[in-house]
Amino acid sequence: MRRSLDFFDLQILEGLGIYGPRNITAVARKLGVPEATLRRRLRQMLSQVFLHANVYHTYIGLRKVIVLAKAFQGYENLLYECMDAHDYLIYISRCFGAYEGCVAIYAIPTEHFDDFEQFLKHLESKKVAASIQHHWSTCFQTVNLKCDWYNRDAEKWDFFWKEWVQEVLSEGTELPFTLEDPPGYPLKADKTDIFILKELEKDATTSLKDIATQLNTSVPLIKYHYDQHVIGRQLLEDYQVIYYPFEKSKSNGFFFIFTFANLKNMAKFARSLLDKPFAFSLGKIYGNPALFAYLYLPIKEFRRFVQSLGELIRLGLLHKYEYVLQDLETTRQFTIPYKSFKNKSWLYEQEKYLKKANDLIDTEKLQFVERKIQIAPSINNLTFATADETRDKEKEITSPSSSSSI
């Protein structure tokens, strides 16, 4: 059963977002409580909170791409499975609305951008997807929980939409480095670095000793890689503290694309979201004044949020927006594909991904024929055996809340 977190719990989560889940001592010192007390409270929250590292994909030779795929009606699950048949998938969710189908995020090796676009076109040509929209993106800016909008006396969240509109208008224009178009995608990592990043993606509190044991190597060597490479070379963007602050039965997740007339307006809007409890992550659409955002809002507050967006459009700050609703029950998140990193480079197997998708499509066709045959009374018992292609589960990130954030 979901335990309601109190203000002290929320302060702990805010502190973890600022100092990182690997620095409990700093959080305890900031809150003025014994470290043992803080660790005990954190253990009590672990069924509702997920702590993981966000990789700065730009510095490991990978570029994010956001895919909005609209399925042919009746083939939503097939589309989901075909998009999942790719080693470089890092996030996928069913979605509803303008794109009744899937939202997926991939991190693609730099020399294979064209191959990936061909993979998407293949899904369209096979009539799995009615249409696919894709946007190459910067890395994502994490938005960790802040308590500014929490009403401590009433023990509830307040939403100051009028004040937020004014805040957007008055914000500065300096962007976090994650929301700036990078000049390139250098590969600054080796095999050990990639393994460390993969393990921290699954659990940000994993000890270096545990990682050393898995690699059958020494702790000093892993510490060297962590300090000099992972941190020193900025392979790790930051740590993310995932907590859904609003009641799930009365709230929804949304994937938005916001488009602006210029970068200045985009920056003002982005900066205004960096401390809001309803924002989880932001990414800039590469080469355009546009943002991709994952937001989570109570249903009644969503209406007010959209009204505020309308006000920003009338004021000339926002040009337009579009969104789809997330299906939390089908959301899955994956680590970087460690097994595909070989000989100091990323192995990209286009033929394998196409074959996986084709096998799924062929299996669906057989099942469709089977269903039609079963309708006919004369051959009612005929059945077909189908192969069950499964994804490599080793790289999947699981969340205590049965859902993940970007």
ChimeraX attribute file (.defattr): number of C-alpha atoms within 10 A of each C-alpha:
attribute: neighborCount
match mode: 1-to-1
recipient: residues
	/A:1	5
	/A:2	9
	/A:3	9
	/A:4	12
	/A:5	13
	/A:6	11
	/A:7	16
	/A:8	13
	/A:9	16
	/A:10	17
	/A:11	17
	/A:12	21
	/A:13	26
	/A:14	18
	/A:15	23
	/A:16	23
	/A:17	22
	/A:18	19
	/A:19	16
	/A:20	22
	/A:21	23
	/A:22	15
	/A:23	13
	/A:24	20
	/A:25	16
	/A:26	17
	/A:27	25
	/A:28	19
	/A:29	12
	/A:30	13
	/A:31	14
	/A:32	10
	/A:33	12
	/A:34	12
	/A:35	15
	/A:36	12
	/A:37	10
	/A:38	20
	/A:39	15
	/A:40	10
	/A:41	13
	/A:42	16
	/A:43	10
	/A:44	13
	/A:45	18
	/A:46	14
	/A:47	16
	/A:48	19
	/A:49	18
	/A:50	22
	/A:51	24
	/A:52	25
	/A:53	23
	/A:54	24
	/A:55	24
	/A:56	23
	/A:57	24
	/A:58	25
	/A:59	21
	/A:60	25
	/A:61	20
	/A:62	25
	/A:63	24
	/A:64	25
	/A:65	23
	/A:66	20
	/A:67	19
	/A:68	22
	/A:69	29
	/A:70	25
	/A:71	24
	/A:72	17
	/A:73	12
	/A:74	9
	/A:75	17
	/A:76	19
	/A:77	15
	/A:78	20
	/A:79	27
	/A:80	22
	/A:81	18
	/A:82	21
	/A:83	27
	/A:84	22
	/A:85	22
	/A:86	23
	/A:87	25
	/A:88	22
	/A:89	22
	/A:90	23
	/A:91	22
	/A:92	26
	/A:93	23
	/A:94	25
	/A:95	27
	/A:96	17
	/A:97	12
	/A:98	13
	/A:99	20
	/A:100	19
	/A:101	28
	/A:102	28
	/A:103	28
	/A:104	24
	/A:105	25
	/A:106	23
	/A:107	24
	/A:108	23
	/A:109	23
	/A:110	18
	/A:111	12
	/A:112	17
	/A:113	16
	/A:114	9
	/A:115	16
	/A:116	20
	/A:117	12
	/A:118	14
	/A:119	19
	/A:120	20
	/A:121	15
	/A:122	16
	/A:123	23
	/A:124	19
	/A:125	12
	/A:126	12
	/A:127	15
	/A:128	25
	/A:129	26
	/A:130	19
	/A:131	18
	/A:132	18
	/A:133	12
	/A:134	16
	/A:135	18
	/A:136	21
	/A:137	25
	/A:138	26
	/A:139	29
	/A:140	25
	/A:141	25
	/A:142	23
	/A:143	23
	/A:144	24
	/A:145	28
	/A:146	19
	/A:147	16
	/A:148	12
	/A:149	14
	/A:150	16
	/A:151	13
	/A:152	14
	/A:153	7
	/A:154	8
	/A:155	12
	/A:156	14
	/A:157	15
	/A:158	13
	/A:159	17
	/A:160	11
	/A:161	16
	/A:162	13
	/A:163	9
	/A:164	17
	/A:165	19
	/A:166	12
	/A:167	16
	/A:168	20
	/A:169	16
	/A:170	12
	/A:171	16
	/A:172	16
	/A:173	15
	/A:174	13
	/A:175	16
	/A:176	13
	/A:177	13
	/A:178	18
	/A:179	21
	/A:180	18
	/A:181	15
	/A:182	17
	/A:183	7
	/A:184	12
	/A:185	15
	/A:186	14
	/A:187	18
	/A:188	16
	/A:189	20
	/A:190	16
	/A:191	14
	/A:192	19
	/A:193	19
	/A:194	20
	/A:195	20
	/A:196	21
	/A:197	25
	/A:198	23
	/A:199	24
	/A:200	23
	/A:201	26
	/A:202	22
	/A:203	18
	/A:204	21
	/A:205	17
	/A:206	16
	/A:207	13
	/A:208	19
	/A:209	15
	/A:210	13
	/A:211	20
	/A:212	18
	/A:213	12
	/A:214	11
	/A:215	14
	/A:216	9
	/A:217	12
	/A:218	13
	/A:219	17
	/A:220	12
	/A:221	13
	/A:222	21
	/A:223	17
	/A:224	13
	/A:225	19
	/A:226	20
	/A:227	13
	/A:228	13
	/A:229	18
	/A:230	23
	/A:231	14
	/A:232	12
	/A:233	16
	/A:234	18
	/A:235	23
	/A:236	21
	/A:237	21
	/A:238	18
	/A:239	24
	/A:240	28
	/A:241	25
	/A:242	25
	/A:243	23
	/A:244	22
	/A:245	19
	/A:246	17
	/A:247	12
	/A:248	14
	/A:249	8
	/A:250	10
	/A:251	17
	/A:252	18
	/A:253	23
	/A:254	20
	/A:255	19
	/A:256	17
	/A:257	20
	/A:258	22
	/A:259	21
	/A:260	21
	/A:261	15
	/A:262	14
	/A:263	15
	/A:264	17
	/A:265	22
	/A:266	24
	/A:267	24
	/A:268	20
	/A:269	26
	/A:270	27
	/A:271	18
	/A:272	18
	/A:273	20
	/A:274	20
	/A:275	16
	/A:276	19
	/A:277	24
	/A:278	24
	/A:279	20
	/A:280	27
	/A:281	20
	/A:282	25
	/A:283	26
	/A:284	27
	/A:285	25
	/A:286	20
	/A:287	13
	/A:288	17
	/A:289	18
	/A:290	26
	/A:291	25
	/A:292	24
	/A:293	23
	/A:294	22
	/A:295	23
	/A:296	23
	/A:297	22
	/A:298	17
	/A:299	16
	/A:300	10
	/A:301	15
	/A:302	17
	/A:303	12
	/A:304	15
	/A:305	19
	/A:306	13
	/A:307	14
	/A:308	16
	/A:309	20
	/A:310	16
	/A:311	15
	/A:312	19
	/A:313	15
	/A:314	11
	/A:315	12
	/A:316	13
	/A:317	22
	/A:318	21
	/A:319	20
	/A:320	15
	/A:321	17
	/A:322	12
	/A:323	18
	/A:324	21
	/A:325	22
	/A:326	23
	/A:327	18
	/A:328	18
	/A:329	12
	/A:330	15
	/A:331	20
	/A:332	23
	/A:333	23
	/A:334	24
	/A:335	22
	/A:336	26
	/A:337	22
	/A:338	21
	/A:339	14
	/A:340	14
	/A:341	16
	/A:342	11
	/A:343	9
	/A:344	11
	/A:345	15
	/A:346	21
	/A:347	15
	/A:348	19
	/A:349	13
	/A:350	15
	/A:351	11
	/A:352	13
	/A:353	19
	/A:354	19
	/A:355	12
	/A:356	20
	/A:357	26
	/A:358	17
	/A:359	16
	/A:360	20
	/A:361	21
	/A:362	13
	/A:363	19
	/A:364	15
	/A:365	12
	/A:366	15
	/A:367	16
	/A:368	11
	/A:369	13
	/A:370	17
	/A:371	15
	/A:372	11
	/A:373	16
	/A:374	14
	/A:375	11
	/A:376	11
	/A:377	8
	/A:378	9
	/A:379	10
	/A:380	13
	/A:381	11
	/A:382	11
	/A:383	14
	/A:384	10
	/A:385	9
	/A:386	12
	/A:387	8
	/A:388	9
	/A:389	13
	/A:390	10
	/A:391	14
	/A:392	11
	/A:393	8
	/A:394	11
	/A:395	20
	/A:396	18
	/A:397	20
	/A:398	15
	/A:399	21
	/A:400	13
	/A:401	17
	/A:402	13
	/A:403	19
	/A:404	23
	/A:405	22
	/A:406	22
